[in-house]
Each structure stands twice: as structure tokens, then as C-alpha cells.
Amino acid sequence: MSSESLKPAPALCRRTLLAALGGAGIAATLTACGGSDDSSSGSSDASASSGSGGGAALAKTTDIPEGGGKIFADQGVVVTQPTAGEFKAYSTVCPHQKQQVNNVADGTITCPAHGSQFNAADGSVKKGPATSGLTAAKITVSGDSITLG
């Protein structure tokens, strides 16, 4: 009889353990979300400081070819120069299936996954399957320096 009374205890312990692990997972997720919110506000601060030259340096203006651009994969941004002296920036994430764009030439940004193409001047779709354009990114051009933020 004592072995029967012991049987429910392991199931209860298992449930307790699973509940505790689930609670810990939720707490970790909320903490990560909280950290993300903090970094977002940090990004806002970085944006504010980038106006005074405090942003992450990406390139010199001479590094970005006119009519083309350059991909900064580590920063998740592509910088283009549609016309002389005009610089634009977009996320490298293709909205179709979240792949990374990998080529900028002749005014077109291309995603290798399914061949979506985007206008380097405004990020809009030139050729699908993507149905929405690239997300604009914030850059600051000061003199011959391009900074993120």
C-alpha cells in the first residue's frame, strides 16, 4: 500500500518540476523582452547622440558607389547612393522570407533566396515574390562619414 501512495508523488514532482521550468522559461523570456526594450531606448539614445557624431561609423561616402551600394551584414543594413551625394539605408532583411539581401548594383538591391528585387532609391519592390519593400534604416551623413543611427 505504501508503494501505491509513493506512485503519485513522482508524478506530482514531475508536474512541479515542469511547472517550475515553465515559469523559469517565462521569466527568462520576459527578462529578454525587458532587455530588448532597454536596448530600444538605448538605440533612441544612440540616435540622439549620432546627431552629434556618436553613432557607429559604417563607411566613408566614397565607399558607396553611385547607382549602387554596400551591404553591412554585421550591422544588418545596406547603404545606397541612388544619385550623387544622396545616401539611403535599409534593413538587409527581405520581407518575403526574412533572408538577407546580398547584392546591390545598377539601382537594384537583390535577395538571393527567391530573386526579389528592390529599388535602391526608396526600398520599394521592383520584382517579387516580395510584396512589400525593405524597411528604411537611419543613417547620418556628416562630411565624408556615414554613421548608423
N, CA, C and O of each residue as an XYZ file, in Angstrom:
596
protein
N       0.821     -1.173      0.000
C       0.000      0.000      0.000
C       0.874      1.249      0.000
O       0.528      2.258     -0.615
N       1.996      1.176      0.685
C       2.870      2.340      0.719
C       3.476      2.610     -0.655
O       3.777      3.758     -0.979
N       3.660      1.558     -1.473
C       4.182      1.789     -2.820
C       3.151      2.504     -3.688
O       3.528      3.282     -4.564
N       1.843      2.258     -3.464
C       0.819      2.981     -4.196
C       0.817      4.453     -3.799
O       0.644      5.324     -4.652
N       1.004      4.733     -2.533
C       0.995      6.124     -2.103
C       2.240      6.853     -2.595
O       2.239      8.081     -2.684
N       3.298      6.119     -2.915
C       4.505      6.743     -3.452
C       4.392      7.019     -4.951
O       5.065      7.914     -5.462
N       3.558      6.270     -5.660
C       3.437      6.466     -7.099
C       2.970      7.873     -7.477
O       3.566      8.475     -8.370
N       1.932      8.424     -6.841
C       1.512      9.759     -7.233
C       2.579     10.822     -6.955
O       2.640     11.837     -7.650
N       3.405     10.595     -5.953
C       4.407     11.591     -5.602
C       5.373     11.864     -6.768
O       5.643     13.033     -7.044
N       5.915     10.835     -7.476
C       6.787     11.162     -8.602
C       6.054     11.946     -9.691
O       6.640     12.851    -10.286
N       4.791     11.624     -9.966
C       4.041     12.371    -10.973
C       3.865     13.817    -10.522
O       4.001     14.747    -11.316
N       3.563     13.992     -9.248
C       3.399     15.329     -8.705
C       4.726     16.074     -8.779
O       4.754     17.254     -9.128
N       5.813     15.404     -8.457
C       7.132     16.036     -8.535
C       7.452     16.409     -9.978
O       7.997     17.478    -10.252
N       7.107     15.515    -10.887
C       7.338     15.796    -12.302
C       6.540     17.023    -12.735
O       7.059     17.896    -13.430
N       5.288     17.081    -12.321
C       4.456     18.240    -12.651
C       5.012     19.509    -12.025
O       5.044     20.567    -12.653
N       5.440     19.389    -10.801
C       6.008     20.555    -10.118
C       7.266     21.032    -10.837
O       7.477     22.228    -11.034
N       8.095     20.060    -11.223
C       9.324     20.394    -11.934
C       9.006     21.063    -13.274
O       9.605     22.078    -13.630
N       8.056     20.482    -14.011
C       7.681     21.070    -15.294
C       7.104     22.474    -15.122
O       7.403     23.371    -15.910
N       6.285     22.662    -14.101
C       5.720     23.980    -13.843
C       6.823     24.983    -13.496
O       6.801     26.129    -13.945
N       7.778     24.533    -12.694
C       8.891     25.413    -12.313
C       9.735     25.774    -13.528
O      10.128     26.928    -13.701
N      10.011     24.782    -14.368
C      10.789     25.052    -15.578
C      10.032     25.977    -16.514
O      10.617     26.875    -17.119
N       8.735     25.757    -16.632
C       7.924     26.632    -17.475
C       7.927     28.052    -16.937
O       8.034     29.012    -17.701
N       7.809     28.185    -15.629
C       7.859     29.514    -15.008
C       9.207     30.180    -15.225
O       9.282     31.381    -15.484
N      10.273     29.392    -15.118
C      11.616     29.943    -15.348
C      11.769     30.380    -16.798
O      12.389     31.405    -17.080
N      11.204     29.604    -17.715
C      11.262     29.966    -19.137
C      10.520     31.264    -19.405
O      10.994     32.116    -20.156
N       9.362     31.411    -18.794
C       8.591     32.642    -18.963
C       9.359     33.818    -18.376
O       9.419     34.890    -18.978
N       9.943     33.616    -17.202
C      10.715     34.690    -16.573
C      11.898     35.085    -17.450
O      12.192     36.269    -17.611
N      12.574     34.092    -18.016
C      13.715     34.390    -18.895
C      13.255     35.137    -20.135
O      13.918     36.071    -20.586
N      12.127     34.729    -20.684
C      11.593     35.410    -21.863
C      11.233     36.845    -21.540
O      11.551     37.750    -22.312
N      10.573     37.073    -20.412
C      10.205     38.427    -20.024
C      11.435     39.275    -19.760
O      11.467     40.459    -20.093
N      12.447     38.664    -19.158
C      13.691     39.393    -18.922
C      14.327     39.770    -20.245
O      14.808     40.892    -20.406
N      14.337     38.844    -21.196
C      14.902     39.139    -22.517
C      14.106     40.236    -23.200
O      14.683     41.115    -23.840
N      12.790     40.196    -23.071
C      11.964     41.247    -23.658
C      12.263     42.572    -22.992
O      12.343     43.606    -23.654
N      12.426     42.539    -21.682
C      12.763     43.762    -20.964
C      14.101     44.296    -21.422
O      14.268     45.507    -21.571
N      15.064     43.406    -21.649
C      16.372     43.821    -22.137
C      16.261     44.417    -23.519
O      16.969     45.368    -23.851
N      15.380     43.867    -24.324
C      15.185     44.384    -25.670
C      14.606     45.785    -25.621
O      14.994     46.656    -26.399
N      13.659     45.998    -24.688
C      13.088     47.328    -24.541
C      14.163     48.316    -24.122
O      14.204     49.445    -24.611
N      15.042     47.883    -23.203
C      16.119     48.755    -22.765
C      17.030     49.097    -23.913
O      17.455     50.244    -24.050
N      17.344     48.092    -24.763
C      18.237     48.369    -25.879
C      17.544     49.243    -26.914
O      18.204     49.998    -27.629
N      16.221     49.148    -27.001
C      15.499     50.026    -27.916
C      15.627     51.459    -27.452
O      15.872     52.363    -28.251
N      15.459     51.667    -26.133
C      15.606     53.028    -25.644
C      17.064     53.445    -25.767
O      17.363     54.622    -25.966
N      17.979     52.473    -25.648
C      19.383     52.772    -25.870
C      19.614     53.159    -27.312
O      20.437     54.028    -27.600
N      18.892     52.520    -28.226
C      19.017     52.874    -29.630
C      18.540     54.296    -29.853
O      19.127     55.041    -30.638
N      17.463     54.674    -29.155
C      16.980     56.035    -29.293
C      18.043     56.998    -28.813
O      18.288     58.034    -29.432
N      18.686     56.638    -27.679
C      19.756     57.487    -27.183
C      20.890     57.539    -28.193
O      21.475     58.598    -28.421
N      21.206     56.377    -28.808
C      22.270     56.341    -29.812
C      21.876     57.203    -31.004
O      22.724     57.875    -31.591
N      20.596     57.188    -31.365
C      20.142     58.022    -32.474
C      20.328     59.482    -32.123
O      20.765     60.280    -32.952
N      19.993     59.832    -30.884
C      20.136     61.218    -30.471
C      21.607     61.614    -30.467
O      21.961     62.715    -30.887
N      22.467     60.707    -29.987
C      23.877     61.051    -29.937
C      24.521     60.992    -31.307
O      25.549     61.629    -31.534
N      23.922     60.224    -32.241
C      24.518     60.153    -33.573
C      24.440     61.494    -34.277
O      25.252     61.777    -35.158
N      23.483     62.320    -33.905
C      23.406     63.648    -34.471
C      24.651     64.460    -34.105
O      25.045     65.374    -34.830
N      25.264     64.112    -32.969
C      26.480     64.792    -32.561
C      27.704     63.943    -32.886
O      28.782     64.175    -32.339
N      27.547     62.964    -33.770
C      28.678     62.162    -34.219
C      28.937     60.941    -33.364
O      30.018     60.361    -33.468
N      27.987     60.508    -32.507
C      28.230     59.396    -31.604
C      27.792     58.051    -32.131
O      27.939     57.060    -31.416
N      27.250     57.949    -33.370
C      26.764     56.681    -33.895
C      27.895     55.782    -34.350
O      29.053     56.196    -34.407
N      27.546     54.545    -34.674
C      28.534     53.584    -35.158
C      28.947     53.934    -36.584
O      28.106     53.996    -37.480
N      30.230     54.161    -36.790
C      30.734     54.507    -38.123
C      30.590     53.310    -39.051
O      31.011     52.201    -38.723
N      29.993     53.545    -40.209
C      29.823     52.489    -41.206
C      30.864     52.592    -42.312
O      31.574     51.631    -42.608
N      30.944     53.774    -42.918
C      31.790     53.904    -44.107
C      32.053     55.366    -44.410
O      31.483     56.267    -43.797
N      32.917     55.566    -45.357
C      33.126     56.883    -45.951
C      32.168     56.992    -47.133
O      31.806     55.984    -47.739
N      31.766     58.195    -47.454
C      30.851     58.384    -48.581
C      31.464     57.852    -49.879
O      30.743     57.395    -50.766
N      32.774     57.913    -49.987
C      33.447     57.427    -51.197
C      33.417     55.902    -51.319
O      33.707     55.363    -52.387
N      33.067     55.201    -50.231
C      32.968     53.736    -50.255
C      31.671     53.247    -50.895
O      31.557     52.073    -51.245
N      30.694     54.142    -51.049
C      29.376     53.761    -51.575
C      29.294     54.221    -53.028
O      29.265     55.422    -53.294
N      29.256     53.279    -53.969
C      29.242     53.668    -55.386
C      27.919     54.321    -55.799
O      26.843     53.910    -55.365
N      28.025     55.334    -56.638
C      26.828     55.991    -57.168
C      26.051     54.992    -58.025
O      26.630     54.308    -58.868
N      24.736     54.912    -57.804
C      23.888     53.968    -58.530
C      23.939     52.565    -57.939
O      23.256     51.662    -58.423
N      24.738     52.378    -56.906
C      24.872     51.071    -56.259
C      24.797     51.223    -54.756
O      24.069     52.071    -54.238
N      25.552     50.399    -54.065
C      25.538     50.460    -52.619
C      26.478     49.449    -52.021
O      27.235     48.779    -52.723
N      26.417     49.352    -50.714
C      27.268     48.413    -49.987
C      26.451     47.801    -48.861
O      25.685     48.487    -48.184
N      26.629     46.490    -48.671
C      25.915     45.764    -47.627
C      26.826     45.624    -46.414
O      27.978     45.205    -46.526
N      26.286     45.982    -45.255
C      26.986     45.839    -43.984
C      26.246     44.759    -43.202
O      25.385     45.054    -42.373
N      26.597     43.500    -43.479
C      25.865     42.354    -42.928
C      25.891     42.334    -41.402
O      24.875     42.030    -40.776
N      27.025     42.649    -40.797
C      27.116     42.610    -39.335
C      26.184     43.620    -38.667
O      25.700     43.383    -37.560
N      25.937     44.729    -39.329
C      25.038     45.737    -38.791
C      23.610     45.575    -39.314
O      22.700     46.260    -38.847
N      23.409     44.678    -40.275
C      22.076     44.430    -40.816
C      21.531     45.573    -41.639
O      20.324     45.816    -41.651
N      22.424     46.289    -42.340
C      21.991     47.455    -43.107
C      22.684     47.474    -44.470
O      23.825     47.037    -44.618
N      21.958     47.992    -45.455
C      22.524     48.227    -46.780
C      22.419     49.729    -47.032
O      21.357     50.325    -46.854
N      23.535     50.333    -47.450
C      23.576     51.765    -47.736
C      23.715     51.933    -49.241
O      24.554     51.289    -49.870
N      22.885     52.804    -49.816
C      22.917     53.034    -51.255
C      23.170     54.517    -51.539
O      22.982     55.379    -50.681
N      23.600     54.778    -52.763
C      23.760     56.147    -53.242
C      23.058     56.226    -54.602
O      23.702     56.113    -55.645
N      21.728     56.420    -54.584
C      20.955     56.421    -55.835
C      21.433     57.492    -56.826
O      21.542     57.225    -58.023
N      21.715     58.688    -56.332
C      22.265     59.762    -57.162
C      23.427     60.382    -56.385
O      23.538     60.200    -55.173
N      24.271     61.100    -57.075
C      25.466     61.675    -56.446
C      25.118     62.473    -55.191
O      24.324     63.414    -55.235
N      25.726     62.081    -54.072
C      25.539     62.795    -52.814
C      24.282     62.465    -52.036
O      24.077     63.019    -50.956
N      23.426     61.578    -52.546
C      22.187     61.175    -51.861
C      22.392     59.755    -51.327
O      22.638     58.827    -52.098
N      22.290     59.590    -50.002
C      22.521     58.292    -49.378
C      21.258     57.814    -48.683
O      20.586     58.573    -47.985
N      20.949     56.543    -48.889
C      19.770     55.910    -48.281
C      20.240     54.642    -47.578
O      21.297     54.100    -47.901
N      19.445     54.169    -46.610
C      19.784     52.930    -45.911
C      18.524     52.123    -45.637
O      17.451     52.672    -45.385
N      18.682     50.812    -45.693
C      17.566     49.885    -45.492
C      18.051     48.676    -44.709
O      19.245     48.379    -44.679
N      17.121     47.988    -44.081
C      17.426     46.718    -43.437
C      17.837     45.716    -44.510
O      17.334     45.767    -45.632
N      18.737     44.814    -44.174
C      19.146     43.773    -45.124
C      18.169     42.597    -45.146
O      18.361     41.651    -45.909
N      17.134     42.646    -44.327
C      16.184     41.538    -44.226
C      15.098     41.675    -45.293
O      14.337     42.643    -45.296
N      15.035     40.700    -46.195
C      13.999     40.675    -47.225
C      12.657     40.362    -46.556
O      12.567     39.396    -45.799
N      11.619     41.154    -46.818
C      10.331     40.918    -46.179
C       9.621     39.639    -46.643
O       8.654     39.214    -46.010
N      10.081     39.025    -47.728
C       9.420     37.826    -48.247
C       9.566     36.650    -47.293
O       8.567     36.129    -46.797
N      10.791     36.228    -47.033
C      11.002     35.103    -46.108
C      12.183     35.348    -45.178
O      12.832     34.409    -44.718
N      12.449     36.607    -44.911
C      13.440     37.030    -43.917
C      14.867     36.605    -44.232
O      15.683     36.462    -43.321
N      15.179     36.402    -45.496
C      16.550     36.128    -45.911
C      17.298     37.450    -46.028
O      16.679     38.514    -46.032
N      18.613     37.393    -46.122
C      19.435     38.594    -46.227
C      19.693     38.941    -47.690
O      20.072     38.079    -48.482
N      19.484     40.213    -48.044
C      19.844     40.654    -49.391
C      21.354     40.544    -49.507
O      22.066     40.634    -48.507
N      21.850     40.345    -50.744
C      23.294     40.133    -50.858
C      23.955     40.864    -52.017
O      25.150     40.688    -52.254
N      23.193     41.689    -52.749
C      23.781     42.345    -53.903
C      23.110     43.697    -54.143
O      21.893     43.841    -54.024
N      23.943     44.683    -54.485
C      23.437     45.996    -54.864
C      24.173     46.393    -56.132
O      25.399     46.507    -56.135
N      23.423     46.604    -57.214
C      24.030     47.015    -58.486
C      22.972     47.651    -59.369
O      21.808     47.253    -59.355
N      23.389     48.633    -60.126
C      22.509     49.277    -61.113
C      21.175     49.718    -60.521
O      20.128     49.548    -61.146
N      21.213     50.285    -59.315
C      19.996     50.802    -58.696
C      19.069     49.746    -58.135
O      17.915     50.041    -57.822
N      19.555     48.503    -57.999
C      18.712     47.405    -57.534
C      19.389     46.635    -56.408
O      20.573     46.308    -56.486
N      18.624     46.353    -55.363
C      19.069     45.517    -54.250
C      18.403     44.160    -54.449
O      17.189     44.090    -54.642
N      19.185     43.080    -54.405
C      18.655     41.758    -54.728
C      18.762     40.794    -53.554
O      19.759     40.776    -52.832
N      17.711     39.992    -53.378
C      17.703     38.913    -52.397
C      17.953     37.608    -53.148
O      17.247     37.308    -54.111
N      18.942     36.832    -52.725
C      19.279     35.606    -53.449
C      18.294     34.461    -53.247
O      18.255     33.534    -54.056
N      17.502     34.509    -52.190
C      16.639     33.368    -51.858
C      15.624     33.067    -52.952
O      15.534     31.928    -53.411
N      14.867     34.055    -53.370
C      13.831     33.835    -54.376
C      13.836     34.888    -55.471
O      12.914     34.950    -56.284
N      14.886     35.726    -55.492
C      15.045     36.690    -56.573
C      14.289     37.994    -56.434
O      14.160     38.736    -57.408
N      13.784     38.294    -55.238
C      13.125     39.590    -55.061
C      14.125     40.701    -55.308
O      15.301     40.590    -54.963
N      13.633     41.788    -55.917
C      14.490     42.941    -56.196
C      13.813     44.195    -55.667
O      12.591     44.336    -55.717
N      14.653     45.117    -55.150
C      14.161     46.338    -54.527
C      14.855     47.544    -55.124
O      16.026     47.478    -55.499
N      14.129     48.646    -55.211
C      14.661     49.898    -55.731
C      15.630     50.484    -54.704
O      15.254     50.694    -53.551
N      16.867     50.748    -55.112
C      17.881     51.280    -54.205
C      17.573     52.706    -53.766
O      18.112     53.162    -52.757
N      16.723     53.419    -54.495
C      16.398     54.802    -54.162
C      15.356     54.926    -53.059
O      15.386     55.878    -52.280
N      14.420     53.954    -52.988
C      13.363     54.066    -51.977
C      13.008     52.747    -51.285
O      12.126     52.729    -50.426
N      13.674     51.649    -51.639
C      13.439     50.363    -50.985
C      12.201     49.626    -51.468
O      11.910     48.533    -50.982
N      11.466     50.199    -52.412
C      10.223     49.566    -52.888
C      10.523     48.325    -53.738
O      11.630     48.151    -54.249
N       9.511     47.476    -53.873
C       9.646     46.239    -54.643
C       9.705     46.560    -56.134
O       8.845     47.265    -56.662
N      10.725     46.037    -56.802
C      10.817     46.120    -58.266
C      10.336     44.825    -58.891
O       9.721     44.824    -59.958
N      10.627     43.701    -58.201
C      10.262     42.374    -58.696
C      10.058     41.464    -57.496
O      10.890     41.426    -56.589
N       8.949     40.730    -57.492
C       8.617     39.808    -56.404
C       9.405     38.527    -56.476
O      10.240     38.327    -57.358
N       9.123     37.676    -55.537
C       7.864     37.452    -54.841
C       7.585     38.356    -53.636
O       6.462     38.342    -53.132
N       8.553     39.139    -53.152
C       8.262     40.040    -52.034
C       7.120     40.970    -52.432
O       7.045     41.428    -53.573
N       6.238     41.240    -51.480
C       5.104     42.114    -51.760
C       5.225     43.449    -51.038
O       4.419     44.352    -51.264
N       6.221     43.580    -50.174
C       6.465     44.862    -49.512
C       7.951     45.179    -49.584
O       8.788     44.286    -49.718
N       8.258     46.461    -49.493
C       9.629     46.920    -49.640
C      10.486     46.690    -48.412
O      10.022     46.215    -47.376
N      11.766     47.047    -48.565
C      12.706     46.958    -47.457
C      12.405     48.043    -46.436
O      11.936     49.124    -46.793
N      12.669     47.760    -45.185
C      12.463     48.720    -44.109
C      13.598     49.737    -44.103
O      14.772     49.367    -44.136
N      13.246     51.010    -44.061
C      14.254     52.067    -44.027
C      15.038     52.001    -42.719
O      14.487     51.673    -41.668
N      16.324     52.315    -42.797
C      17.193     52.389    -41.623
C      17.706     53.817    -41.514
O      17.776     54.534    -42.513
N      18.058     54.225    -40.318
C      18.514     55.596    -40.098
C      20.036     55.668    -40.158
O      20.739     54.947    -39.450
N      20.519     56.542    -41.009
C      21.944     56.836    -41.081
C      22.122     58.347    -41.010
O      21.192     59.112    -41.264
N      23.316     58.752    -40.663
C      23.659     60.168    -40.644
C      24.899     60.352    -41.504
O      25.886     59.635    -41.348
N      24.840     61.315    -42.409
C      25.996     61.649    -43.250
C      26.525     62.984    -42.761
O      25.821     63.993    -42.766
N      27.781     62.968    -42.339
C      28.417     64.174    -41.852
C      29.776     64.292    -42.523
O      30.686     63.506    -42.257
N      29.900     65.285    -43.396
C      31.134     65.396    -44.170
C      31.266     64.195    -45.083
O      30.391     63.944    -45.912
N      32.353     63.448    -44.939
C      32.534     62.250    -45.756
C      32.297     60.964    -44.977
O      32.668     59.882    -45.432
N      31.676     61.079    -43.796
C      31.452     59.926    -42.923
C      29.969     59.558    -42.852
O      29.102     60.424    -42.741
N      29.702     58.254    -42.918
C      28.337     57.733    -42.787
C      28.294     56.928    -41.499
O      29.077     55.998    -41.307
N      27.361     57.299    -40.610
C      27.211     56.589    -39.339
C      25.812     56.010    -39.247
O      24.867     56.527    -39.842
N      25.695     54.925    -38.490
C      24.421     54.260    -38.273
C      23.727     54.947    -37.112
O      24.342     55.240    -36.087
N      22.444     55.199    -37.285
C      21.654     55.772    -36.199
C      21.267     57.193    -36.397
O      20.600     57.777    -35.543
